Amino acid sequence: MCERKLPLTMPLLFIYAIVLACSVADGAHLIKASADEVIANSYLIHVKPSTPPSHLREMVHKLHHADTTNPNCTAKVSCVLYKAAYGFTANLSSDILQQVLESNIVDYVEEDHIIYGGTARNTKSWGLDRIDRTEATLDHQFNISCNLSGKGVDVYVLDSGVNYYHDEFSGRVRYAGCDPVDTMFGQKYFGRDCNGHGTHVAGIIAGKTVGVATGATLYSVRVLDCYSRGTVSTIVQGLECVLNKADNRSHRRAIVNLSLFSSKHDRSVEKAI
């Protein structure tokens, strides 16, 4: 057991894939992921909405100062959440997890698990032709008025990143200022695409020849790795980033795009959205 006890006024994690909820004494619930998709020792902790922010910060502070010399008492908080969720994401050893679950301010904890993006495909964009036609037949054209080009709108693409220098975007791609995959796994892509799926999606949204909103500004939020795989934590952190960014640009209209899928009902992501 860990000698340093976390205060009973401690917060909780965020939920993503719901498979099985196990009750721990009279404490919080642990929502477990399937064995083939779970990320070992990685959790999303949700605290009760009535918890003062100072208590959340206290819990995080205690976890930062856990006894790292004891392998059963390790904790590493990766992100504190206030908007997309109320809680934090963290890597926790079994003993620390038990203390978190017993805290009276923790609502529930979810095991982190893998989520997926798609695979980019080369295809002719008949979809644009379909968008601007009310008739059943297509006319092989895409006609849209200038005031509907997306100019003045920010689109946040939560995916595998975006190729900032692709000709389709004409310099309209920006780094949102956060890359949850970099944060969690120590990488340094800063929103750049190393898979292709995110650029494919961004092209459909705002590419100058294959996109719908040819005047929109794109913001890359990389939540999937080079194999088009992410986790509940990276998605929730990405949404937190978007909310913070959009608040600072409240004079602009904003859209969030997530072209992702999971084998399970993702409660945390659903709640964040």
Phi, psi and chi 1 to 4 in degrees:
 res  aa     phi    psi   chi1   chi2   chi3   chi4
   1 MET       -  153.7  -67.1  -66.2  -67.6      -
   2 CYS   -82.5  137.5  -56.0      -      -      -
   3 GLU   -73.2  -35.8  -66.2 -178.5    1.9      -
   4 ARG   -82.1  114.6 -179.7 -173.6  -65.5  -87.6
   5 LYS   -90.6  135.8  -69.1  -69.5 -175.6  179.3
   6 LEU   -77.1  145.2  -65.4  172.3      -      -
   7 PRO   -63.9  150.8   25.9  -35.2      -      -
   8 LEU   -66.8  -16.9  -72.1  179.9      -      -
   9 THR   -89.9   64.9   55.5      -      -      -
  10 MET  -120.6  147.8  -73.9 -173.5   63.4      -
  11 PRO   -86.0 -179.0   28.3  -29.7      -      -
  12 LEU  -119.1  177.4  165.1   68.0      -      -
  13 LEU  -103.6 -180.0 -108.9 -174.4      -      -
  14 PHE  -100.2  151.1 -155.3   87.0      -      -
  15 ILE  -103.6  144.9  -65.5 -177.4      -      -
  16 TYR  -130.9  -78.3 -176.5   97.0      -      -
  17 ALA   -97.1  127.8      -      -      -      -
  18 ILE  -105.3  120.2  179.3  169.1      -      -
  19 VAL  -124.4  -55.3 -175.9      -      -      -
  20 LEU  -145.2  130.4  175.5   65.7      -      -
  21 ALA  -108.4  123.0      -      -      -      -
  22 CYS  -111.2  130.3  -57.5      -      -      -
  23 SER   -84.9  132.2  179.4      -      -      -
  24 VAL  -110.7  106.0  179.8      -      -      -
  25 ALA    48.1 -130.4      -      -      -      -
  26 ASP  -101.0   15.1  -67.1  -33.1      -      -
  27 GLY   -89.8 -155.3      -      -      -      -
  28 ALA   -75.4  163.7      -      -      -      -
  29 HIS   -89.3  145.0  -74.1   86.3      -      -
  30 LEU  -106.9  117.4  173.9   63.2      -      -
  31 ILE   -94.0  117.3  -61.2  176.3      -      -
  32 LYS   -94.5  148.7  -61.2 -176.4   70.6   66.5
  33 ALA  -100.4  166.9      -      -      -      -
  34 SER   -68.2  149.7   61.0      -      -      -
  35 ALA   -60.8  -30.7      -      -      -      -
  36 ASP   -84.4   -6.9   58.2  -25.8      -      -
  37 GLU  -124.1   -6.7  -66.2 -176.0  -26.2      -
  38 VAL   -69.6  144.7   66.9      -      -      -
  39 ILE   -98.6  113.4  -53.3  -63.1      -      -
  40 ALA   -56.1  129.7      -      -      -      -
  41 ASN    65.3   12.1  -58.1  -41.2      -      -
  42 SER  -107.1  131.0 -178.1      -      -      -
  43 TYR  -139.4  155.8  -57.4   94.1      -      -
  44 LEU  -113.9  118.9  -63.3   94.8      -      -
  45 ILE  -105.9  124.2  -63.5  102.4      -      -
  46 HIS  -106.9  127.9  -66.8  -97.5      -      -
  47 VAL   -96.3  160.3  -60.7      -      -      -
  48 LYS   -65.7  141.2  -64.4  174.2 -178.2  176.4
  49 PRO   -56.9  -26.9  -25.1   34.9      -      -
  50 SER   -79.6   -4.9   59.5      -      -      -
  51 THR   -70.5  126.9  -57.8      -      -      -
  52 PRO   -63.0  143.4  -21.1   33.4      -      -
  53 PRO   -55.1  -30.6  -26.5   35.2      -      -
  54 SER   -64.2  -32.9   60.5      -      -      -
  55 HIS   -72.5  -35.9  -69.1  176.8      -      -
  56 LEU   -63.2  -46.1  171.1   56.8      -      -
  57 ARG   -63.9  -34.8  -68.7 -168.6  -67.2  -90.7
  58 GLU   -63.9  -43.2  178.6 -172.2   -0.4      -
  59 MET   -62.6  -46.1  172.6  177.6 -104.7      -
  60 VAL   -61.1  -41.5  170.8      -      -      -
  61 HIS   -60.2  -44.5  176.6   76.3      -      -
  62 LYS   -63.5  -39.0  -68.1  -68.8 -174.2 -178.3
  63 LEU   -66.8  -37.3  -70.8  171.3      -      -
  64 HIS   -62.3  -25.8  -85.0  -50.5      -      -
  65 HIS  -110.7   26.8  -67.5   83.2      -      -
  66 ALA   -65.3  160.3      -      -      -      -
  67 ASP   -73.7   94.6 -177.3    5.8      -      -
  68 THR   -72.0  -10.9   56.8      -      -      -
  69 THR   -79.0  -14.8   63.0      -      -      -
  70 ASN  -102.5  114.3 -175.2  -18.6      -      -
  71 PRO   -61.9  -18.6   22.4  -33.7      -      -
  72 ASN   -87.8   -0.3  -65.3  -39.9      -      -
  73 CYS  -127.7   38.4  -61.1      -      -      -
  74 THR   -94.3  145.4   58.3      -      -      -
  75 ALA  -153.4  136.7      -      -      -      -
  76 LYS  -140.9  110.6 -179.2 -179.9 -180.0 -178.6
  77 VAL   -84.4  126.1  176.5      -      -      -
  78 SER   -97.8  -29.5   53.7      -      -      -
  79 CYS  -160.0  133.2 -176.7      -      -      -
  80 VAL   -97.3  133.6 -179.9      -      -      -
  81 LEU  -115.6  134.3  -53.9  162.2      -      -
  82 TYR  -124.5  -23.4  -68.3   98.7      -      -
  83 LYS  -114.0  -57.2  -63.1  178.2  180.0  178.4
  84 ALA   -66.0  -28.1      -      -      -      -
  85 ALA  -156.8  171.3      -      -      -      -
  86 TYR  -119.4  100.7 -169.7   35.0      -      -
  87 GLY   160.1 -137.6      -      -      -      -
  88 PHE  -164.6  164.6   56.8   95.3      -      -
  89 THR  -109.4  144.7   60.4      -      -      -
  90 ALA  -162.4  157.7      -      -      -      -
  91 ASN   -98.7  124.1  -81.5   45.4      -      -
  92 LEU  -131.3  138.0  -54.3  173.3      -      -
  93 SER   -74.7  168.3   61.2      -      -      -
  94 SER   -61.4  -41.4   57.2      -      -      -
  95 ASP   -67.8  -41.1  -78.9    7.4      -      -
  96 ILE   -66.3  -40.7  -65.7  -69.5      -      -
  97 LEU   -57.2  -44.0  171.6   63.4      -      -
  98 GLN   -60.3  -40.9 -176.5   63.1   33.2      -
  99 GLN   -65.8  -39.5  -68.5 -175.9   36.3      -
 100 VAL   -62.4  -44.5  168.7      -      -      -
 101 LEU   -63.5  -29.0  -71.4  167.6      -      -
 102 GLU   -85.1   -7.8  -68.2  172.2   -4.9      -
 103 SER   -67.6  137.9  168.7      -      -      -
 104 ASN   -80.4   -1.1   60.3   10.6      -      -
 105 ILE  -104.3   -4.1   68.0  166.7      -      -
 106 VAL   -87.0  127.6  171.7      -      -      -
 107 ASP   -82.0  -56.0 -165.8    4.5      -      -
 108 TYR  -161.6  162.4   60.0   88.0      -      -
 109 VAL  -127.7  137.7  176.6      -      -      -
 110 GLU  -119.5  135.2 -177.5  179.8    9.7      -
 111 GLU   -66.7  133.5  -71.1 -175.0  -27.4      -
 112 ASP   -72.1  148.6 -157.0   -2.2      -      -
 113 HIS  -153.2  171.4   68.2   86.5      -      -
 114 ILE   -77.2  140.9  -62.5  172.2      -      -
 115 ILE  -125.2  166.1   58.9  171.6      -      -
 116 TYR  -129.9  149.3  -56.8   91.0      -      -
 117 GLY  -100.1 -176.8      -      -      -      -
 118 GLY   -95.8 -163.3      -      -      -      -
 119 THR  -118.8  131.3  -57.4      -      -      -
 120 ALA   -68.0  139.6      -      -      -      -
 121 ARG  -131.9  145.9  -64.4 -175.7  -63.5  127.1
 122 ASN   -82.8  126.6  -67.9  -36.8      -      -
 123 THR  -156.3  147.6 -179.4      -      -      -
 124 LYS   -75.4  140.6  -68.0 -175.8  177.8  179.7
 125 SER   -85.6   71.7 -173.5      -      -      -
 126 TRP   -69.3  -19.2   60.5  -92.2      -      -
 127 GLY   -60.8  -37.4      -      -      -      -
 128 LEU   -61.6  -41.6  -67.6  178.1      -      -
 129 ASP   -61.7  -37.4 -165.2    3.4      -      -
 130 ARG   -69.5  -35.4  179.8   72.8  -80.8  160.0
 131 ILE   -61.6  -41.8  -72.7  172.2      -      -
 132 ASP   -96.2   14.8   73.4  -18.2      -      -
 133 ARG  -118.9  129.2  -65.2  -77.6  -69.4  175.2
 134 THR   -92.4  -20.1   56.8      -      -      -
 135 GLU   -78.8  159.2  -62.2   83.1   -3.1      -
 136 ALA   -69.2  -34.4      -      -      -      -
 137 THR   -83.8  150.1   56.6      -      -      -
 138 LEU   -96.2  152.5  -58.0  179.0      -      -
 139 ASP  -114.5    8.2   62.8   -2.3      -      -
 140 HIS    61.7   29.9  -52.3  -67.2      -      -
 141 GLN  -137.7  158.5  -64.2 -178.1   28.9      -
 142 PHE  -128.3  107.0  177.9   54.6      -      -
 143 ASN  -116.3  123.1  -61.3  -55.0      -      -
 144 ILE  -145.5  141.4 -168.8  165.4      -      -
 145 SER   -69.3  155.0   61.0      -      -      -
 146 CYS   -61.1  -33.5  -67.7      -      -      -
 147 ASN   -77.0    0.6   62.3  -16.9      -      -
 148 LEU  -114.5   23.4  -64.0  177.5      -      -
 149 SER   -82.3   -9.3   68.3      -      -      -
 150 GLY    93.0    2.3      -      -      -      -
 151 LYS   -61.8  132.4 -173.1  175.6 -179.0  178.5
 152 GLY    89.5    3.4      -      -      -      -
 153 VAL  -112.9  134.9  176.4      -      -      -
 154 ASP   -98.2  131.1  -64.0  -26.5      -      -
 155 VAL  -117.6  118.6 -178.1      -      -      -
 156 TYR   -94.2  117.6  -63.8   88.6      -      -
 157 VAL  -101.7  105.4 -176.9      -      -      -
 158 LEU   -92.1  102.4  -84.2   69.3      -      -
 159 ASP  -161.0 -146.6 -147.1  -74.3      -      -
 160 SER   -87.4   11.3   63.7      -      -      -
 161 GLY   105.6  178.7      -      -      -      -
 162 VAL  -137.6  140.9  180.0      -      -      -
 163 ASN   -75.5  105.1 -179.6  -11.5      -      -
 164 TYR   -60.9  -27.5  -61.4  141.1      -      -
 165 TYR  -104.8   11.8  -53.3  107.5      -      -
 166 HIS   -66.0  139.4 -161.6  -69.5      -      -
 167 ASP   -58.5  -27.7  -70.1  -17.3      -      -
 168 GLU   -64.5  -21.7  -80.4  -70.5  -45.8      -
 169 PHE  -101.6  -12.4  -56.0  128.2      -      -
 170 SER    48.6   42.4  -55.3      -      -      -
 171 GLY    75.2   16.9      -      -      -      -
 172 ARG   -96.6   12.1  -71.1  177.4  -68.4  115.0
 173 VAL  -102.8  134.6 -175.7      -      -      -
 174 ARG  -125.9  155.0  -51.9  -78.3 -171.8  -88.4
 175 TYR   -84.0  128.0  177.0   42.6      -      -
 176 ALA   -72.4   -8.9      -      -      -      -
 177 GLY    96.6    1.7      -      -      -      -
 178 CYS  -147.7  143.1   62.0      -      -      -
 179 ASP  -136.2   92.1 -174.2  -39.2      -      -
 180 PRO   -57.0  -29.9  -27.7   37.4      -      -
 181 VAL   -69.6  -41.6  179.7      -      -      -
 182 ASP   -57.3  -45.8  -80.8   -3.0      -      -
 183 THR   -62.4  -45.2  -60.0      -      -      -
 184 MET   -77.4  -33.1  -72.8 -166.3   68.5      -
 185 PHE  -118.6   11.9  -57.2  108.0      -      -
 186 GLY    67.9   30.2      -      -      -      -
 187 GLN   -94.9  173.5  -60.0  176.2   -4.1      -
 188 LYS  -139.2   59.2  -66.1 -177.0  178.6 -179.7
 189 TYR   -93.7  -23.1  -78.3   90.1      -      -
 190 PHE    50.0   47.0  -57.1  104.1      -      -
 191 GLY    85.6   -3.0      -      -      -      -
 192 ARG   -76.4  145.0  -64.9 -170.0  -61.5  -89.2
 193 ASP   -82.9  127.6 -166.8   -0.6      -      -
 194 CYS  -120.3   16.1   57.5      -      -      -
 195 ASN  -125.3  -45.3  173.4  -90.6      -      -
 196 GLY   115.3  -26.7      -      -      -      -
 197 HIS   -65.1  -42.8 -176.3 -100.4      -      -
 198 GLY   -63.4  -39.8      -      -      -      -
 199 THR   -67.2  -38.3  -58.5      -      -      -
 200 HIS   -59.7  -47.4  172.6   75.8      -      -
 201 VAL   -64.3  -44.8  168.9      -      -      -
 202 ALA   -61.3  -35.4      -      -      -      -
 203 GLY   -63.9  -41.2      -      -      -      -
 204 ILE   -64.0  -37.3  -66.1  172.0      -      -
 205 ILE   -71.0  -48.6  -64.8  169.3      -      -
 206 ALA  -144.2   15.6      -      -      -      -
 207 GLY   -62.0  144.5      -      -      -      -
 208 LYS   -70.2  -23.8   65.5 -178.0 -179.5 -178.5
 209 THR  -116.1  -22.6   61.4      -      -      -
 210 VAL  -117.4    1.2  -62.2      -      -      -
 211 GLY  -102.3  167.9      -      -      -      -
 212 VAL   -88.4  -52.8  177.3      -      -      -
 213 ALA  -100.0   82.1      -      -      -      -
 214 THR   -71.2   -8.6   56.2      -      -      -
 215 GLY  -111.0    0.9      -      -      -      -
 216 ALA   -73.1  154.4      -      -      -      -
 217 THR   -97.5  129.4  -60.3      -      -      -
 218 LEU  -100.6  138.1  -64.4  162.9      -      -
 219 TYR  -119.3  123.1  -80.1   90.6      -      -
 220 SER   -86.6  124.6  175.6      -      -      -
 221 VAL  -124.5  100.5 -177.0      -      -      -
 222 ARG   -80.5  111.4 -166.0  171.4   73.4  107.4
 223 VAL  -116.2   -4.1  -62.7      -      -      -
 224 LEU  -119.1  147.4  -55.5  177.2      -      -
 225 ASP   -86.3 -168.1   63.2   14.4      -      -
 226 CYS   -69.3  -10.5  -60.2      -      -      -
 227 TYR  -105.7   15.2  -58.8   96.0      -      -
 228 SER    61.5   37.2 -160.4      -      -      -
 229 ARG  -123.2  138.7  -63.7  178.9  -55.1 -178.0
 230 GLY  -134.1 -167.5      -      -      -      -
 231 THR  -134.2  169.6   69.8      -      -      -
 232 VAL   -57.0  -42.1  179.9      -      -      -
 233 SER   -61.6  -44.1  -67.1      -      -      -
 234 THR   -66.2  -36.4   59.2      -      -      -
 235 ILE   -66.1  -47.7  -58.0  -57.5      -      -
 236 VAL   -64.8  -41.2  173.9      -      -      -
 237 GLN   -62.6  -38.1  -71.2 -179.2   42.0      -
 238 GLY   -62.9  -41.2      -      -      -      -
 239 LEU   -67.1  -37.5  -70.2  168.7      -      -
 240 GLU   -60.7  -42.1 -179.8   86.1   -1.3      -
 241 CYS   -61.7  -44.3  172.0      -      -      -
 242 VAL   -61.6  -44.9  169.2      -      -      -
 243 LEU   -61.9  -41.1  -69.5  169.8      -      -
 244 ASN   -65.9  -42.6  -72.7  -32.5      -      -
 245 LYS   -65.6  -45.5 -174.0   77.4  173.2  179.3
 246 ALA   -65.5  -35.1      -      -      -      -
 247 ASP   -61.4  -35.7  -81.5   -8.1      -      -
 248 ASN   -79.6   -9.8  -66.9  -31.5      -      -
 249 ARG  -126.4   45.6  -65.3  171.8   61.8   80.4
 250 SER   -65.1  -15.6   57.3      -      -      -
 251 HIS   -77.6   -7.4   61.2  -71.0      -      -
 252 ARG  -108.3  145.7  -57.4  -92.7  -64.1 -174.3
 253 ARG   -76.8  146.5  -70.2  172.2  -68.4  174.8
 254 ALA  -138.6  146.8      -      -      -      -
 255 ILE  -132.4  143.2  -64.5  171.5      -      -
 256 VAL  -115.4  132.1 -179.3      -      -      -
 257 ASN  -119.1  126.3 -174.6   88.6      -      -
 258 LEU  -126.5  105.0  -58.8   94.5      -      -
 259 SER   -99.8   75.4  -62.5      -      -      -
 260 LEU  -132.1  164.2  -46.4  169.6      -      -
 261 PHE  -146.9  155.6   70.1   92.0      -      -
 262 SER  -138.6  154.2  171.7      -      -      -
 263 SER   -81.0   -2.9   60.4      -      -      -
 264 LYS  -135.1  165.9  -46.0 -154.9  170.5   33.1
 265 HIS   -70.7  118.6  171.9 -148.6      -      -
 266 ASP   -98.9   89.4  -57.7  -37.6      -      -
 267 ARG   -63.8  -41.3 -179.1  177.7  167.3 -171.7
 268 SER   -66.3  -44.1  -68.0      -      -      -
 269 VAL   -67.0  -42.7  171.4      -      -      -
 270 GLU   -59.3  -42.2 -178.2  178.9  -73.6      -
 271 LYS   -65.6  -40.7 -178.4  178.5  178.3 -179.2
 272 ALA   -64.3  -40.7      -      -      -      -
 273 ILE   -68.9      -  -67.0  172.2      -      -
